[in-house]
Amino acid sequence: MSLSLDAVGLVHANGHRAVQRVSLAVGGGERVAIIGPSGAGKTSLLRLAAASLRPTEGRVEALGRNPWTLSSGGLKRLRARIGLVHQVPPIPPRVRVVTAVLAGRLGQWSAWRALRSLLYPSDITGARDVLARVELADRLFERCDRLSGGQLQRVGIARVLYQQPELLLADEPVSALDPVLADAAVGQLVAQSEASGATLVASLHAVDLALKWFPRLVGMRGGAIAFDAPTREVTHAMLQELYANEGAVLPTQANDPSTLARLGGEPRLASVVPLNRPGCR
């Protein structure tokens, strides 16, 4: 089991209960999308899964280990096997793109190699290759504070692609991208999962992307799981109830063949060849 949450709850310091005794199991190599309205607890759930937050109650296991029973060194090694794509990547503004991407493997390298790579990029070819997959190869030596929000999101995706984690978590990874780029970027995360056997769990506001690329959907609302089902069994009524009073634009019928056709058919393995559309943001 790649990820297991058993009656996990999270209460923030201000008293807000972000996660309500959630139980969830994700097997090795599975692809799961977490959907739901803003404030549903999706980000908190992913940060618990990434061992970035300690649960207030319950038990989390990632890659077969309980992060909070490990030594500091053991926790560091576990986190190096987990990749998290942030909605707003925590990248220092003056860092160059190549350095930001190579930082994906800092936890896997020796202290000497990590320091040397920060001073002089140690794998320029590898960084260029993953940036090409998100259409940013031409920005290799650009400073990150000169990029748009959408470009920074793609740098964050490239960093996790370079990391090659066993558990790949993505928190609204394409919220700043146009629909075509968003589809291509999610496709690259899926391609990484398919090629490496990594488990992929992503939170998405775009329901159509979740329907297209993920065989299993978990709906969250109010910090709790509203449903957990194969995508083919998720109905329009289930989505309407999940997004009640949110004003969300939903596919007409989640499991209707015409919807799948409009979204490009059944989920597929994305090509690693980029779309080659200059000027896209």
C-alpha atoms as a printed R data frame, in Angstrom:
    type eleno elety resid chain resno       x      y       z
1   ATOM     1    CA   MET     A     1   0.000  0.000   0.000
2   ATOM     2    CA   SER     A     2   1.531  3.323  -1.081
3   ATOM     3    CA   LEU     A     3  -0.679  5.502   1.088
4   ATOM     4    CA   SER     A     4  -2.923  4.699   4.030
5   ATOM     5    CA   LEU     A     5  -4.858  7.094   6.248
6   ATOM     6    CA   ASP     A     6  -6.737  5.565   9.166
7   ATOM     7    CA   ALA     A     7  -9.278  7.840  10.904
8   ATOM     8    CA   VAL     A     8  -6.960 10.809  10.318
9   ATOM     9    CA   GLY     A     9  -7.995 14.205  11.621
10  ATOM    10    CA   LEU     A    10  -6.309 17.580  11.501
11  ATOM    11    CA   VAL     A    11  -7.099 20.595  13.679
12  ATOM    12    CA   HIS     A    12  -5.143 23.785  12.994
13  ATOM    13    CA   ALA     A    13  -3.768 25.993  15.760
14  ATOM    14    CA   ASN     A    14  -6.724 28.371  15.348
15  ATOM    15    CA   GLY     A    15  -9.127 25.553  16.173
16  ATOM    16    CA   HIS     A    16 -10.346 24.969  12.623
17  ATOM    17    CA   ARG     A    17 -10.861 21.267  11.846
18  ATOM    18    CA   ALA     A    18  -9.537 20.866   8.309
19  ATOM    19    CA   VAL     A    19  -9.778 17.064   8.056
20  ATOM    20    CA   GLN     A    20 -12.522 15.003   9.710
21  ATOM    21    CA   ARG     A    21 -11.314 11.491  10.646
22  ATOM    22    CA   VAL     A    22 -10.646 10.466   7.048
23  ATOM    23    CA   SER     A    23  -9.777  6.892   6.105
24  ATOM    24    CA   LEU     A    24  -8.281  6.299   2.665
25  ATOM    25    CA   ALA     A    25  -6.124  3.570   1.104
26  ATOM    26    CA   VAL     A    26  -4.257  3.946  -2.204
27  ATOM    27    CA   GLY     A    27  -2.407  0.990  -3.678
28  ATOM    28    CA   GLY     A    28   0.917  1.017  -5.493
29  ATOM    29    CA   GLY     A    29   0.683  2.463  -8.996
30  ATOM    30    CA   GLU     A    30  -2.882  3.742  -8.554
31  ATOM    31    CA   ARG     A    31  -4.009  7.087  -9.974
32  ATOM    32    CA   VAL     A    32  -6.522  8.924  -7.779
33  ATOM    33    CA   ALA     A    33  -7.997 12.403  -8.206
34  ATOM    34    CA   ILE     A    34  -9.363 14.284  -5.208
35  ATOM    35    CA   ILE     A    35 -12.077 16.755  -6.156
36  ATOM    36    CA   GLY     A    36 -14.356 19.064  -4.230
37  ATOM    37    CA   PRO     A    37 -15.094 22.726  -3.535
38  ATOM    38    CA   SER     A    38 -12.596 25.196  -2.107
39  ATOM    39    CA   GLY     A    39 -12.024 24.637   1.593
40  ATOM    40    CA   ALA     A    40 -12.943 20.961   1.371
41  ATOM    41    CA   GLY     A    41  -9.650 19.871   2.965
42  ATOM    42    CA   LYS     A    42  -7.913 18.625  -0.198
43  ATOM    43    CA   THR     A    43  -4.656 20.530   0.396
44  ATOM    44    CA   SER     A    44  -4.518 19.519   4.060
45  ATOM    45    CA   LEU     A    45  -5.051 15.883   3.096
46  ATOM    46    CA   LEU     A    46  -2.185 15.967   0.604
47  ATOM    47    CA   ARG     A    47   0.139 17.663   3.078
48  ATOM    48    CA   LEU     A    48  -0.665 14.933   5.613
49  ATOM    49    CA   ALA     A    49   0.106 12.329   2.942
50  ATOM    50    CA   ALA     A    50   3.408 14.064   2.156
51  ATOM    51    CA   ALA     A    51   4.461 14.041   5.822
52  ATOM    52    CA   SER     A    52   4.494 17.839   5.754
53  ATOM    53    CA   LEU     A    53   1.818 18.027   8.459
54  ATOM    54    CA   ARG     A    54   1.449 15.800  11.499
55  ATOM    55    CA   PRO     A    55  -2.107 14.557  12.073
56  ATOM    56    CA   THR     A    56  -3.948 15.589  15.219
57  ATOM    57    CA   GLU     A    57  -5.474 12.121  15.395
58  ATOM    58    CA   GLY     A    58  -5.326  8.846  13.508
59  ATOM    59    CA   ARG     A    59  -2.481  7.197  11.640
60  ATOM    60    CA   VAL     A    60  -0.775  7.992   8.325
61  ATOM    61    CA   GLU     A    61   1.432  5.538   6.472
62  ATOM    62    CA   ALA     A    62   3.305  6.554   3.323
63  ATOM    63    CA   LEU     A    63   5.234  3.936   1.359
64  ATOM    64    CA   GLY     A    64   4.726  1.509   4.229
65  ATOM    65    CA   ARG     A    65   6.148  3.777   6.928
66  ATOM    66    CA   ASN     A    66   4.572  5.892   9.650
67  ATOM    67    CA   PRO     A    67   6.503  9.167   9.202
68  ATOM    68    CA   TRP     A    68   6.056 10.218  12.803
69  ATOM    69    CA   THR     A    69   7.750  7.155  14.288
70  ATOM    70    CA   LEU     A    70  10.938  7.665  12.257
71  ATOM    71    CA   SER     A    71  14.152  9.356  13.281
72  ATOM    72    CA   SER     A    72  14.914 12.725  11.703
73  ATOM    73    CA   GLY     A    73  17.183 10.974   9.192
74  ATOM    74    CA   GLY     A    74  14.540  8.356   8.422
75  ATOM    75    CA   LEU     A    75  11.908 11.058   7.902
76  ATOM    76    CA   LYS     A    76  14.236 12.902   5.527
77  ATOM    77    CA   ARG     A    77  14.809  9.722   3.503
78  ATOM    78    CA   LEU     A    78  11.074  9.032   3.327
79  ATOM    79    CA   ARG     A    79  10.314 12.566   2.148
80  ATOM    80    CA   ALA     A    80  12.935 12.132  -0.593
81  ATOM    81    CA   ARG     A    81  10.761  9.301  -1.974
82  ATOM    82    CA   ILE     A    82   7.641 11.490  -1.994
83  ATOM    83    CA   GLY     A    83   7.127 14.261  -4.553
84  ATOM    84    CA   LEU     A    84   4.678 17.097  -3.908
85  ATOM    85    CA   VAL     A    85   3.650 19.564  -6.610
86  ATOM    86    CA   HIS     A    86   2.421 22.727  -4.887
87  ATOM    87    CA   GLN     A    87  -0.264 25.014  -6.279
88  ATOM    88    CA   VAL     A    88   2.166 27.882  -5.625
89  ATOM    89    CA   PRO     A    89   5.657 26.354  -5.906
90  ATOM    90    CA   PRO     A    90   7.941 27.381  -2.995
91  ATOM    91    CA   ILE     A    91  10.763 28.471  -5.305
92  ATOM    92    CA   PRO     A    92  13.115 31.310  -4.295
93  ATOM    93    CA   PRO     A    93  12.517 34.126  -6.817
94  ATOM    94    CA   ARG     A    94  16.149 34.745  -7.779
95  ATOM    95    CA   VAL     A    95  16.929 31.065  -8.436
96  ATOM    96    CA   ARG     A    96  17.359 30.013 -12.051
97  ATOM    97    CA   VAL     A    97  14.940 27.502 -13.532
98  ATOM    98    CA   VAL     A    98  17.612 24.822 -13.991
99  ATOM    99    CA   THR     A    99  18.529 25.026 -10.292
100 ATOM   100    CA   ALA     A   100  14.878 24.882  -9.223
101 ATOM   101    CA   VAL     A   101  14.334 21.725 -11.277
102 ATOM   102    CA   LEU     A   102  17.490 19.960 -10.044
103 ATOM   103    CA   ALA     A   103  16.413 20.687  -6.459
104 ATOM   104    CA   GLY     A   104  13.988 17.821  -6.931
105 ATOM   105    CA   ARG     A   105  16.802 15.378  -6.144
106 ATOM   106    CA   LEU     A   106  18.572 17.256  -3.360
107 ATOM   107    CA   GLY     A   107  17.167 14.819  -0.800
108 ATOM   108    CA   GLN     A   108  18.599 11.890  -2.778
109 ATOM   109    CA   TRP     A   109  22.099 13.300  -3.241
110 ATOM   110    CA   SER     A   110  25.032 13.539  -0.878
111 ATOM   111    CA   ALA     A   111  25.504 16.871   0.894
112 ATOM   112    CA   TRP     A   112  28.540 17.595  -1.292
113 ATOM   113    CA   ARG     A   113  26.745 16.942  -4.585
114 ATOM   114    CA   ALA     A   114  23.697 18.927  -3.443
115 ATOM   115    CA   LEU     A   115  25.855 21.942  -2.542
116 ATOM   116    CA   ARG     A   116  27.821 21.682  -5.784
117 ATOM   117    CA   SER     A   117  24.604 21.564  -7.820
118 ATOM   118    CA   LEU     A   118  23.323 24.699  -6.111
119 ATOM   119    CA   LEU     A   119  26.519 26.482  -7.110
120 ATOM   120    CA   TYR     A   120  26.775 24.992 -10.588
121 ATOM   121    CA   PRO     A   121  24.010 22.828 -12.139
122 ATOM   122    CA   SER     A   122  25.219 19.227 -12.226
123 ATOM   123    CA   ASP     A   123  22.698 17.790 -14.718
124 ATOM   124    CA   ILE     A   124  21.756 20.437 -17.270
125 ATOM   125    CA   THR     A   125  20.691 17.823 -19.823
126 ATOM   126    CA   GLY     A   126  18.336 16.121 -17.376
127 ATOM   127    CA   ALA     A   127  16.755 19.438 -16.385
128 ATOM   128    CA   ARG     A   128  16.308 20.428 -20.030
129 ATOM   129    CA   ASP     A   129  14.642 17.111 -20.838
130 ATOM   130    CA   VAL     A   130  11.945 17.418 -18.167
131 ATOM   131    CA   LEU     A   131  11.396 21.099 -18.947
132 ATOM   132    CA   ALA     A   132  10.779 20.123 -22.577
133 ATOM   133    CA   ARG     A   133   7.952 17.894 -21.382
134 ATOM   134    CA   VAL     A   134   6.166 20.956 -19.973
135 ATOM   135    CA   GLU     A   135   7.180 23.234 -22.876
136 ATOM   136    CA   LEU     A   136   9.745 25.276 -20.947
137 ATOM   137    CA   ALA     A   137  13.091 24.075 -22.335
138 ATOM   138    CA   ASP     A   138  13.774 27.585 -23.648
139 ATOM   139    CA   ARG     A   139  13.574 28.973 -20.082
140 ATOM   140    CA   LEU     A   140  16.329 26.735 -18.694
141 ATOM   141    CA   PHE     A   141  18.551 29.581 -17.443
142 ATOM   142    CA   GLU     A   142  15.799 32.156 -16.823
143 ATOM   143    CA   ARG     A   143  15.423 33.535 -13.324
144 ATOM   144    CA   CYS     A   144  12.236 32.300 -11.669
145 ATOM   145    CA   ASP     A   145  11.085 35.809 -10.710
146 ATOM   146    CA   ARG     A   146  10.768 36.555 -14.440
147 ATOM   147    CA   LEU     A   147   8.255 33.789 -15.054
148 ATOM   148    CA   SER     A   148   4.472 33.961 -15.029
149 ATOM   149    CA   GLY     A   149   2.431 32.074 -12.442
150 ATOM   150    CA   GLY     A   150   1.577 29.400 -14.976
151 ATOM   151    CA   GLN     A   151   5.219 28.965 -15.955
152 ATOM   152    CA   LEU     A   152   6.195 28.628 -12.286
153 ATOM   153    CA   GLN     A   153   3.588 25.896 -11.875
154 ATOM   154    CA   ARG     A   154   5.155 24.039 -14.789
155 ATOM   155    CA   VAL     A   155   8.618 24.435 -13.243
156 ATOM   156    CA   GLY     A   156   7.185 22.838 -10.097
157 ATOM   157    CA   ILE     A   157   5.865 19.945 -12.182
158 ATOM   158    CA   ALA     A   158   9.219 19.581 -13.948
159 ATOM   159    CA   ARG     A   159  11.000 19.452 -10.582
160 ATOM   160    CA   VAL     A   160   8.854 16.497  -9.465
161 ATOM   161    CA   LEU     A   161   9.264 14.772 -12.841
162 ATOM   162    CA   TYR     A   162  13.027 15.070 -12.346
163 ATOM   163    CA   GLN     A   163  12.763 13.782  -8.770
164 ATOM   164    CA   GLN     A   164  11.070 10.544  -9.963
165 ATOM   165    CA   PRO     A   165   9.321  9.866  -6.628
166 ATOM   166    CA   GLU     A   166   7.578  6.633  -5.694
167 ATOM   167    CA   LEU     A   167   4.580  8.566  -4.355
168 ATOM   168    CA   LEU     A   168   3.634 11.565  -6.490
169 ATOM   169    CA   LEU     A   169   1.254 14.075  -4.913
170 ATOM   170    CA   ALA     A   170  -0.056 17.142  -6.743
171 ATOM   171    CA   ASP     A   171  -2.053 19.958  -5.139
172 ATOM   172    CA   GLU     A   172  -3.987 21.881  -7.800
173 ATOM   173    CA   PRO     A   173  -0.920 21.656 -10.074
174 ATOM   174    CA   VAL     A   174  -2.494 23.346 -13.129
175 ATOM   175    CA   SER     A   175  -4.764 26.018 -11.617
176 ATOM   176    CA   ALA     A   176  -2.885 28.843 -13.387
177 ATOM   177    CA   LEU     A   177  -2.746 27.183 -16.831
178 ATOM   178    CA   ASP     A   178  -5.020 27.511 -19.833
179 ATOM   179    CA   PRO     A   179  -7.123 24.411 -20.605
180 ATOM   180    CA   VAL     A   180  -4.824 23.023 -23.311
181 ATOM   181    CA   LEU     A   181  -1.645 23.428 -21.263
182 ATOM   182    CA   ALA     A   182  -3.416 22.096 -18.168
183 ATOM   183    CA   ASP     A   183  -4.456 18.947 -20.001
184 ATOM   184    CA   ALA     A   184  -0.920 18.426 -21.338
185 ATOM   185    CA   ALA     A   185   0.652 18.995 -17.902
186 ATOM   186    CA   VAL     A   186  -1.665 16.543 -16.140
187 ATOM   187    CA   GLY     A   187  -0.916 14.118 -18.959
188 ATOM   188    CA   GLN     A   188   2.787 14.361 -18.143
189 ATOM   189    CA   LEU     A   189   2.143 13.520 -14.480
190 ATOM   190    CA   VAL     A   190   0.125 10.518 -15.625
191 ATOM   191    CA   ALA     A   191   2.892  9.535 -18.049
192 ATOM   192    CA   GLN     A   192   5.430  9.647 -15.210
193 ATOM   193    CA   SER     A   193   3.194  7.441 -13.083
194 ATOM   194    CA   GLU     A   194   2.627  4.965 -15.913
195 ATOM   195    CA   ALA     A   195   6.295  4.772 -16.881
196 ATOM   196    CA   SER     A   196   7.735  4.427 -13.363
197 ATOM   197    CA   GLY     A   197   4.918  2.648 -11.549
198 ATOM   198    CA   ALA     A   198   4.638  5.560  -9.108
199 ATOM   199    CA   THR     A   199   1.386  6.183  -7.264
200 ATOM   200    CA   LEU     A   200  -0.269  9.461  -8.293
201 ATOM   201    CA   VAL     A   201  -2.735 11.360  -6.098
202 ATOM   202    CA   ALA     A   202  -3.799 14.798  -7.331
203 ATOM   203    CA   SER     A   203  -6.317 17.363  -6.169
204 ATOM   204    CA   LEU     A   204  -8.028 19.142  -9.054
205 ATOM   205    CA   HIS     A   205 -10.625 21.876  -9.410
206 ATOM   206    CA   ALA     A   206 -11.084 20.942 -13.076
207 ATOM   207    CA   VAL     A   207 -13.557 18.068 -12.929
208 ATOM   208    CA   ASP     A   208 -13.136 17.315 -16.639
209 ATOM   209    CA   LEU     A   209  -9.402 16.631 -16.130
210 ATOM   210    CA   ALA     A   210 -10.166 14.334 -13.204
211 ATOM   211    CA   LEU     A   211 -12.700 12.424 -15.299
212 ATOM   212    CA   LYS     A   212 -10.339 12.134 -18.245
213 ATOM   213    CA   TRP     A   213  -7.092 11.073 -16.603
214 ATOM   214    CA   PHE     A   214  -7.933  9.272 -13.346
215 ATOM   215    CA   PRO     A   215  -9.596  5.857 -12.926
216 ATOM   216    CA   ARG     A   216 -10.659  6.655  -9.338
217 ATOM   217    CA   LEU     A   217 -12.243  9.783  -7.870
218 ATOM   218    CA   VAL     A   218 -12.445 10.830  -4.234
219 ATOM   219    CA   GLY     A   219 -14.911 13.626  -3.521
220 ATOM   220    CA   MET     A   220 -14.261 15.787  -0.445
221 ATOM   221    CA   ARG     A   221 -16.513 18.306   1.240
222 ATOM   222    CA   GLY     A   222 -16.218 19.887   4.674
223 ATOM   223    CA   GLY     A   223 -13.028 17.999   5.484
224 ATOM   224    CA   ALA     A   224 -14.652 14.596   4.970
225 ATOM   225    CA   ILE     A   225 -14.874 12.105   2.114
226 ATOM   226    CA   ALA     A   226 -18.241 12.382   0.374
227 ATOM   227    CA   PHE     A   227 -17.578  9.511  -2.041
228 ATOM   228    CA   ASP     A   228 -14.750  7.244  -3.193
229 ATOM   229    CA   ALA     A   229 -15.553  5.429  -6.426
230 ATOM   230    CA   PRO     A   230 -14.260  4.310  -9.808
231 ATOM   231    CA   THR     A   231 -14.595  7.193 -12.256
232 ATOM   232    CA   ARG     A   232 -17.001  5.235 -14.452
233 ATOM   233    CA   GLU     A   233 -19.426  5.050 -11.516
234 ATOM   234    CA   VAL     A   234 -19.376  8.771 -10.665
235 ATOM   235    CA   THR     A   235 -22.649 10.313 -11.785
236 ATOM   236    CA   HIS     A   236 -23.711 13.860 -12.520
237 ATOM   237    CA   ALA     A   237 -25.948 13.743  -9.440
238 ATOM   238    CA   MET     A   238 -22.968 12.856  -7.236
239 ATOM   239    CA   LEU     A   239 -21.025 15.813  -8.607
240 ATOM   240    CA   GLN     A   240 -23.980 18.156  -8.194
241 ATOM   241    CA   GLU     A   241 -24.289 17.177  -4.557
242 ATOM   242    CA   LEU     A   242 -20.541 17.564  -4.002
243 ATOM   243    CA   TYR     A   243 -20.508 21.075  -5.464
244 ATOM   244    CA   ALA     A   244 -23.919 22.170  -4.171
245 ATOM   245    CA   ASN     A   245 -24.135 25.976  -3.769
246 ATOM   246    CA   GLU     A   246 -20.669 26.399  -5.326
247 ATOM   247    CA   GLY     A   247 -21.787 27.474  -8.799
248 ATOM   248    CA   ALA     A   248 -19.399 24.995 -10.416
249 ATOM   249    CA   VAL     A   249 -19.683 24.237 -14.130
250 ATOM   250    CA   LEU     A   250 -19.927 20.443 -14.355
251 ATOM   251    CA   PRO     A   251 -19.912 18.018 -17.278
252 ATOM   252    CA   THR     A   252 -23.475 17.188 -18.325
253 ATOM   253    CA   GLN     A   253 -23.074 13.544 -17.387
254 ATOM   254    CA   ALA     A   254 -19.894 12.397 -15.710
255 ATOM   255    CA   ASN     A   255 -20.023  8.830 -17.006
256 ATOM   256    CA   ASP     A   256 -21.764  9.419 -20.309
257 ATOM   257    CA   PRO     A   257 -19.874  8.216 -23.454
258 ATOM   258    CA   SER     A   258 -20.415 11.590 -25.125
259 ATOM   259    CA   THR     A   259 -18.648 13.302 -22.221
260 ATOM   260    CA   LEU     A   260 -15.673 10.970 -22.552
261 ATOM   261    CA   ALA     A   261 -15.586 11.640 -26.279
262 ATOM   262    CA   ARG     A   262 -15.599 15.394 -25.677
263 ATOM   263    CA   LEU     A   263 -12.758 14.988 -23.206
264 ATOM   264    CA   GLY     A   264 -10.670 12.936 -25.606
265 ATOM   265    CA   GLY     A   265 -11.797  9.387 -24.851
266 ATOM   266    CA   GLU     A   266 -10.588  7.008 -22.165
267 ATOM   267    CA   PRO     A   267  -7.592  7.997 -19.991
268 ATOM   268    CA   ARG     A   268  -4.383  7.387 -21.913
269 ATOM   269    CA   LEU     A   269  -0.634  7.536 -21.513
270 ATOM   270    CA   ALA     A   270   0.626 10.969 -22.471
271 ATOM   271    CA   SER     A   271   3.422 11.298 -24.977
272 ATOM   272    CA   VAL     A   272   6.634 12.771 -23.610
273 ATOM   273    CA   VAL     A   273   6.835 14.872 -26.781
274 ATOM   274    CA   PRO     A   274   5.566 18.412 -26.004
275 ATOM   275    CA   LEU     A   275   2.874 20.156 -28.036
276 ATOM   276    CA   ASN     A   276   5.384 22.658 -29.426
277 ATOM   277    CA   ARG     A   277   3.190 25.738 -29.236
278 ATOM   278    CA   PRO     A   278   5.468 28.781 -28.889
279 ATOM   279    CA   GLY     A   279   4.240 31.657 -26.781
280 ATOM   280    CA   CYS     A   280   1.839 29.702 -24.564
281 ATOM   281    CA   ARG     A   281   1.710 30.617 -20.895
